[in-house]
Amino acid sequence: MKLGNYELKLERRATLAGWQAAIISIFAIIFALALFSIIFVQAKVNPLLAYREIFSYAFANRYGLLLTINRFIFLSLCTSAFIIPFKAGLWNIGMAGQLYAGALGAFAILFAFGVKDFHSLNISPQLLIFLMLFAAAVAGAVLGAIAGFLNGKFNINEIVVTMMLNFIVFWLVAHMIKEGGPFMNPGGRGESFELPSSLYAPLIMGIPFTIFLALGIAALLYFLFAKARIGYQIKALGKSPAAARYAGIDTFKISLLVFVLGGAVAGLAGYHYFAAVPGVYKIARNYGYFGDLSFYGIICGLISLGNPIAAIPVALLFGGLSIGGRLVQGKFHMSFGVDYALLGVLMITLVAFQFFYRYKIVWRRRKD
């Protein structure tokens, strides 16, 4: 575009610093919130008042903040589950199925020990909680391994496989918890049996201990990709599969490994929401909602450029907006789905603004 003696041009970026990506993301968030204000105006709600309610409840109100942190833990784990295969150039779209599998694995431990009928325990609660965590990770890893094996061995598209597995495990959960299912609530309310109070996850200031899992996994992944040899191999496969094979990297092993690890982390997300969040402690009838929510882990991973540490504030923001959005929906008598709509607009805007991750607008004097 020419303006007098100056012109605007798009130039491809050679590199993108972390602080530049952060500034672009902040502008994208501001733009998304301004864009969503149209929805509030149409509903005859003052956008400034609505956003004040959203952010004050999600990040300043004690009860709302606890809900936000629980949602953040879930999203952070889902984001890590996506980032691990993403670094290898593979797409894990199966976090939903993997977290369902994780929930089933955790509750299978309880079922095996007879906790469903609330019998007295013959094993310490701490050991049983550990076994639930382990089973959740293993169940998620097994489901992830299917996609990793088929991709690495037969080059079958991992997106198709993981999406199909999502549907399969969704209906498996329905069979297990609904009337006649082995995990059915004795009251027959279309949900699983509840955990006995002795098996509630330990809380630190009202926050489940799983927050240390989420933060620890993010830190471990950052170190893995920055310093470890296996992290280099994973990134090499993501950059160029042909070059990785030429360098002697076992691409089958890497494909299988990243999906096993990603599935295990997603399985822990299943344990977190159905066995560690206060007030839940069961596989609820609306379990599909959390499967849908897990897909925002993809967006958090993309916006953070696959950096598990940078993904932490993004996951926290998404968690807070989902909690605050649900509040204003009820408080201002708005239509159902405000939280989903807000996250959707934010997601689309952040993805669109990734254009500026690759290009920059340059204002310079014309030479002619």
Backbone torsions as a table, in degrees:
resi	resn	phi	psi	omega
1	MET	NA	128.6	-177.6
2	LYS	-104.6	130.4	177.8
3	LEU	-132.5	95.7	-178.9
4	GLY	64.3	-125.4	-179.6
5	ASN	-87.7	5.4	-177.5
6	TYR	-123.0	163.0	177.2
7	GLU	-145.6	149.7	175.1
8	LEU	-100.9	131.6	179.6
9	LYS	-134.6	150.9	172.0
10	LEU	-94.6	130.1	176.8
11	GLU	-126.4	139.5	178.2
12	ARG	-72.1	134.5	-179.5
13	ARG	-76.2	136.8	174.1
14	ALA	-77.4	-40.7	178.1
15	THR	-141.1	163.6	176.2
16	LEU	-135.8	113.0	178.8
17	ALA	-73.8	157.0	-179.5
18	GLY	-59.6	-40.1	-178.6
19	TRP	-67.6	-31.4	177.3
20	GLN	-68.2	-42.9	177.2
21	ALA	-61.4	-38.0	-179.6
22	ALA	-65.7	-43.0	179.5
23	ILE	-63.3	-43.0	178.8
24	ILE	-61.3	-42.2	-180.0
25	SER	-65.7	-38.1	178.8
26	ILE	-63.7	-44.6	176.8
27	PHE	-61.1	-38.8	179.0
28	ALA	-63.9	-41.0	179.4
29	ILE	-64.2	-45.4	179.2
30	ILE	-61.2	-43.1	179.3
31	PHE	-63.0	-42.2	-179.4
32	ALA	-63.5	-42.7	179.5
33	LEU	-65.8	-38.9	177.2
34	ALA	-64.6	-40.5	179.7
35	LEU	-65.5	-41.0	-178.9
36	PHE	-70.5	-17.9	177.4
37	SER	-57.2	-26.5	178.2
38	ILE	-59.0	-38.6	179.2
39	ILE	-63.8	-43.4	179.4
40	PHE	-65.2	-41.8	179.4
41	VAL	-62.0	-43.1	178.9
42	GLN	-63.7	-30.1	177.9
43	ALA	-87.3	7.7	179.7
44	LYS	60.7	39.6	177.1
45	VAL	-118.6	131.7	177.7
46	ASN	-64.5	116.9	-177.5
47	PRO	-57.6	-39.8	-179.4
48	LEU	-64.0	-40.4	177.8
49	LEU	-66.0	-41.7	-179.2
50	ALA	-62.5	-44.8	-179.2
51	TYR	-69.5	-33.7	175.9
52	ARG	-62.6	-41.7	178.4
53	GLU	-65.0	-42.2	-178.3
54	ILE	-61.7	-52.6	-173.7
55	PHE	-74.9	-35.8	179.3
56	SER	-67.6	-39.5	180.0
57	TYR	-71.3	-43.9	-174.6
58	ALA	-72.5	-30.8	-172.3
59	PHE	-123.4	-9.6	-178.6
60	ALA	-119.1	-31.9	177.4
61	ASN	-75.8	131.9	-174.9
62	ARG	-59.9	-46.1	-178.4
63	TYR	-65.9	-45.4	180.0
64	GLY	-64.8	-37.4	-179.8
65	LEU	-63.9	-39.6	177.8
66	LEU	-63.0	-40.6	176.9
67	LEU	-63.4	-41.4	178.8
68	THR	-62.1	-43.6	-178.9
69	ILE	-65.3	-40.6	177.0
70	ASN	-61.9	-41.5	178.2
71	ARG	-67.3	-38.0	178.1
72	PHE	-62.2	-44.3	179.6
73	ILE	-56.9	-46.1	179.7
74	PHE	-60.4	-50.0	-177.9
75	LEU	-66.7	-36.1	179.2
76	SER	-64.0	-43.0	177.8
77	LEU	-64.7	-42.5	178.1
78	CYS	-63.8	-37.1	178.5
79	THR	-65.2	-44.6	177.7
80	SER	-62.6	-38.0	178.7
81	ALA	-63.3	-31.1	177.1
82	PHE	-79.7	-41.8	-173.4
83	ILE	-63.2	-38.1	-174.8
84	ILE	-58.2	-55.0	175.9
85	PRO	-68.3	-31.0	-178.5
86	PHE	-60.0	-36.3	177.9
87	LYS	-63.3	-24.7	178.6
88	ALA	-93.8	9.9	-180.0
89	GLY	79.6	17.5	-178.3
90	LEU	-117.0	153.1	-175.3
91	TRP	-113.6	115.5	175.3
92	ASN	-91.2	97.8	177.2
93	ILE	-97.1	11.1	-173.2
94	GLY	-105.6	21.5	-179.9
95	MET	-60.2	-33.7	-179.8
96	ALA	-61.2	-53.1	179.8
97	GLY	-62.8	-37.5	-178.7
98	GLN	-68.3	-36.7	178.1
99	LEU	-74.0	-32.5	173.3
100	TYR	-61.9	-44.2	179.1
101	ALA	-61.8	-39.5	178.3
102	GLY	-62.1	-41.6	177.8
103	ALA	-64.0	-43.0	178.3
104	LEU	-63.2	-40.2	178.9
105	GLY	-62.4	-43.2	179.6
106	ALA	-63.9	-44.1	-178.3
107	PHE	-75.6	-21.7	175.1
108	ALA	-65.9	-34.3	176.3
109	ILE	-62.2	-45.1	179.1
110	LEU	-63.1	-42.5	179.6
111	PHE	-61.5	-41.4	-177.9
112	ALA	-64.8	-32.1	-179.3
113	PHE	-93.3	5.8	176.8
114	GLY	78.6	16.1	-177.7
115	VAL	-72.6	-20.3	179.7
116	LYS	-53.2	-39.6	-177.5
117	ASP	-93.7	11.3	176.1
118	PHE	59.1	36.7	174.3
119	HIS	-71.1	161.9	176.5
120	SER	-65.0	142.9	-175.4
121	LEU	-83.6	139.3	174.2
122	ASN	-103.7	15.3	-177.9
123	ILE	-142.6	149.7	-176.6
124	SER	-66.5	142.0	179.2
125	PRO	-58.3	-36.2	-179.4
126	GLN	-62.9	-42.2	178.4
127	LEU	-66.7	-38.1	-179.3
128	LEU	-67.0	-39.3	176.2
129	ILE	-62.8	-41.4	177.0
130	PHE	-61.9	-42.6	179.3
131	LEU	-64.4	-36.5	176.7
132	MET	-63.1	-45.0	177.9
133	LEU	-60.5	-46.5	-178.8
134	PHE	-62.2	-44.7	-179.4
135	ALA	-65.3	-37.6	178.5
136	ALA	-62.8	-45.3	179.8
137	ALA	-65.0	-42.3	-179.3
138	VAL	-65.3	-43.8	-179.3
139	ALA	-62.1	-43.8	177.0
140	GLY	-64.9	-38.4	-179.9
141	ALA	-65.9	-40.0	179.3
142	VAL	-62.2	-43.2	179.1
143	LEU	-65.7	-41.7	177.5
144	GLY	-64.2	-35.2	-178.2
145	ALA	-61.7	-31.0	179.1
146	ILE	-59.9	-48.3	179.3
147	ALA	-66.2	-42.1	-179.4
148	GLY	-64.4	-40.3	179.9
149	PHE	-66.1	-47.9	-177.4
150	LEU	-65.0	-35.9	178.5
151	ASN	-71.6	-47.3	-176.9
152	GLY	-69.4	-36.3	-175.8
153	LYS	-86.7	-41.7	-173.1
154	PHE	-121.4	6.2	-180.0
155	ASN	56.9	35.0	177.0
156	ILE	-80.8	133.8	-174.8
157	ASN	-56.7	121.5	-175.9
158	GLU	-69.6	-26.7	179.7
159	ILE	-65.9	-45.4	179.7
160	VAL	-62.6	-45.7	-177.0
161	VAL	-63.4	-47.0	-177.3
162	THR	-67.2	-36.2	177.3
163	MET	-65.3	-40.8	178.1
164	MET	-64.0	-41.2	178.9
165	LEU	-64.4	-33.8	176.6
166	ASN	-56.5	-48.1	-178.8
167	PHE	-65.9	-40.8	-179.0
168	ILE	-60.8	-48.4	-176.6
169	VAL	-73.4	-30.1	175.5
170	PHE	-56.5	-47.2	-178.2
171	TRP	-76.6	-24.8	173.7
172	LEU	-65.3	-42.2	176.7
173	VAL	-61.0	-43.7	179.4
174	ALA	-57.7	-41.8	179.1
175	HIS	-64.4	-39.1	-174.0
176	MET	-73.9	-30.4	-172.5
177	ILE	-106.0	-16.7	-176.1
178	LYS	-87.6	-179.8	-170.3
179	GLU	-52.6	125.8	-179.3
180	GLY	91.5	-12.0	-179.3
181	GLY	-77.1	153.0	-177.5
182	PRO	-64.9	-25.2	179.9
183	PHE	-98.4	10.5	-173.8
184	MET	-61.4	142.3	172.7
185	ASN	-65.3	133.3	179.5
186	PRO	-54.9	-25.2	178.3
187	GLY	-78.3	-8.8	177.1
188	GLY	66.1	42.1	-175.9
189	ARG	-99.5	18.6	178.7
190	GLY	73.6	28.6	177.9
191	GLU	-144.5	172.4	-177.1
192	SER	-78.7	168.9	172.3
193	PHE	-63.1	156.4	-177.5
194	GLU	-91.8	152.6	175.1
195	LEU	-71.2	140.7	170.2
196	PRO	-67.5	153.0	-174.6
197	SER	-59.5	-27.0	180.0
198	SER	-67.5	-14.7	-178.1
199	LEU	-109.5	12.3	174.0
200	TYR	-64.9	140.7	-179.6
201	ALA	-63.0	140.2	177.5
202	PRO	-57.6	141.1	-179.8
203	LEU	-114.6	142.1	171.8
204	ILE	-118.2	108.8	-175.6
205	MET	54.6	39.7	177.6
206	GLY	84.2	-0.2	-177.0
207	ILE	-106.7	130.3	179.1
208	PRO	-60.0	148.4	179.7
209	PHE	-61.4	-13.8	-179.4
210	THR	-64.2	-13.7	176.1
211	ILE	-63.4	-32.9	178.2
212	PHE	-71.2	-31.6	174.3
213	LEU	-64.1	-47.6	-177.5
214	ALA	-62.0	-48.7	-178.7
215	LEU	-69.8	-38.9	-179.9
216	GLY	-65.9	-40.7	178.7
217	ILE	-65.1	-41.5	178.2
218	ALA	-60.8	-44.8	179.3
219	ALA	-65.7	-40.9	179.7
220	LEU	-63.9	-41.0	179.0
221	LEU	-66.3	-37.9	178.0
222	TYR	-60.4	-45.6	178.4
223	PHE	-64.8	-42.2	-178.6
224	LEU	-57.5	-46.8	-177.0
225	PHE	-78.5	-22.0	-177.9
226	ALA	-90.7	-32.2	-169.9
227	LYS	-125.0	-29.4	-170.7
228	ALA	-83.9	150.0	-179.4
229	ARG	-63.5	-42.0	-179.5
230	ILE	-65.4	-33.0	176.2
231	GLY	-64.1	-39.0	177.0
232	TYR	-63.5	-42.2	-179.9
233	GLN	-64.4	-40.3	178.3
234	ILE	-62.0	-46.5	-179.5
235	LYS	-67.0	-35.4	179.0
236	ALA	-63.0	-40.8	176.8
237	LEU	-63.6	-38.6	179.6
238	GLY	-68.1	-34.1	-179.2
239	LYS	-74.1	-45.5	-177.0
240	SER	-159.6	102.4	178.7
241	PRO	-57.2	-39.4	-178.9
242	ALA	-64.3	-44.2	179.6
243	ALA	-66.6	-36.4	179.0
244	ALA	-63.6	-42.2	178.1
245	ARG	-65.3	-41.2	179.3
246	TYR	-61.6	-33.8	-179.7
247	ALA	-79.9	-0.2	177.3
248	GLY	88.9	11.3	179.1
249	ILE	-76.7	131.2	178.9
250	ASP	-77.1	96.8	-174.8
251	THR	-66.5	-31.6	176.9
252	PHE	-63.7	-45.8	-179.4
253	LYS	-62.2	-42.6	-179.3
254	ILE	-66.0	-44.3	179.2
255	SER	-59.1	-44.5	179.5
256	LEU	-66.5	-43.3	-176.7
257	LEU	-62.0	-47.4	-174.7
258	VAL	-65.8	-34.0	179.0
259	PHE	-77.5	-31.5	174.6
260	VAL	-64.8	-46.7	179.9
261	LEU	-66.6	-44.6	178.7
262	GLY	-61.3	-42.7	178.4
263	GLY	-63.7	-39.2	179.2
264	ALA	-62.4	-42.9	179.7
265	VAL	-66.0	-41.7	177.3
266	ALA	-63.9	-36.5	176.0
267	GLY	-60.4	-37.4	176.4
268	LEU	-65.3	-32.9	175.2
269	ALA	-62.8	-36.3	176.1
270	GLY	-65.3	-42.0	175.4
271	TYR	-60.7	-45.2	-176.0
272	HIS	-55.8	-53.8	-170.5
273	TYR	-76.4	-28.1	-175.7
274	PHE	-102.7	-10.7	-178.0
275	ALA	-131.6	-3.7	-176.4
276	ALA	-125.8	-19.7	-177.1
277	VAL	-80.4	123.2	179.0
278	PRO	-55.5	136.4	178.8
279	GLY	91.5	-8.9	179.1
280	VAL	-105.4	-82.4	176.0
281	TYR	52.4	37.2	176.7
282	LYS	-170.4	163.7	172.3
283	ILE	-84.5	102.8	-172.2
284	ALA	-73.2	160.8	-178.8
285	ARG	-64.6	-22.8	179.0
286	ASN	-96.3	32.1	-177.3
287	TYR	-57.9	-27.2	179.4
288	GLY	-62.9	-26.9	178.4
289	TYR	-60.0	-40.3	-177.4
290	PHE	-75.4	-28.2	172.5
291	GLY	-63.6	-43.3	177.1
292	ASP	-63.7	-40.8	-178.0
293	LEU	-64.3	-28.7	-177.1
294	SER	-62.5	-24.8	-178.6
295	PHE	-66.6	-18.8	176.3
296	TYR	-70.0	-15.7	172.4
297	GLY	-62.8	-30.5	176.7
298	ILE	-63.6	-45.9	-178.6
299	ILE	-65.0	-43.0	178.5
300	CYS	-60.0	-39.8	179.6
301	GLY	-67.4	-40.2	-179.8
302	LEU	-69.2	-44.1	-178.3
303	ILE	-63.3	-35.4	-178.8
304	SER	-84.5	5.6	-179.6
305	LEU	57.9	34.0	178.0
306	GLY	75.4	12.5	178.7
307	ASN	-91.9	111.5	-174.9
308	PRO	-64.7	-27.0	177.9
309	ILE	-76.8	-43.8	177.9
310	ALA	-63.8	-24.1	-179.5
311	ALA	-72.8	-17.5	-176.0
312	ILE	-61.7	-53.7	179.0
313	PRO	-64.0	-30.9	178.5
314	VAL	-66.0	-45.3	178.6
315	ALA	-64.0	-36.9	178.1
316	LEU	-65.0	-41.5	178.5
317	LEU	-64.1	-47.0	179.6
318	PHE	-61.7	-39.7	178.1
319	GLY	-63.3	-44.6	-179.8
320	GLY	-65.3	-41.6	-179.5
321	LEU	-67.3	-34.5	178.5
322	SER	-68.2	-38.0	178.4
323	ILE	-72.6	-47.6	179.7
324	GLY	-65.3	-36.6	178.7
325	GLY	-62.8	-38.4	177.7
326	ARG	-66.7	-33.4	178.5
327	LEU	-65.3	-51.0	-176.4
328	VAL	-67.2	-27.2	176.3
329	GLN	-57.5	-45.6	179.1
330	GLY	-79.0	-39.0	-174.9
331	LYS	-66.3	-36.7	-178.3
332	PHE	-105.6	13.2	175.7
333	HIS	54.6	46.1	178.3
334	MET	-89.5	168.1	-178.6
335	SER	-64.8	155.8	179.1
336	PHE	-62.2	142.1	174.4
337	GLY	99.0	14.0	179.2
338	VAL	-60.3	-40.7	-179.4
339	ASP	-63.3	-43.4	178.1
340	TYR	-65.5	-41.6	-179.0
341	ALA	-63.7	-42.1	179.8
342	LEU	-63.4	-45.9	178.2
343	LEU	-64.7	-36.5	179.5
344	GLY	-63.6	-45.9	178.4
345	VAL	-63.1	-42.8	178.7
346	LEU	-62.7	-42.3	-179.5
347	MET	-61.9	-49.4	-178.1
348	ILE	-62.6	-41.6	-178.8
349	THR	-66.0	-44.2	179.6
350	LEU	-63.3	-39.5	177.8
351	VAL	-66.1	-42.9	179.7
352	ALA	-62.1	-40.0	-178.4
353	PHE	-71.5	-8.8	174.8
354	GLN	-65.4	-15.6	172.7
355	PHE	-53.2	-38.0	-178.1
356	PHE	-79.5	-6.0	169.9
357	TYR	-70.6	-29.0	-175.5
358	ARG	-100.8	-28.4	-176.4
359	TYR	-127.9	154.9	174.7
360	LYS	-130.9	150.4	178.5
361	ILE	-91.8	124.9	-176.8
362	VAL	-114.1	131.1	177.4
363	TRP	-108.1	111.5	-177.0
364	ARG	-141.0	160.9	179.1
365	ARG	-72.3	138.0	178.4
366	ARG	-69.9	145.2	-179.4
367	LYS	-88.9	-25.8	-177.7
368	ASP	-82.5	NA	NA
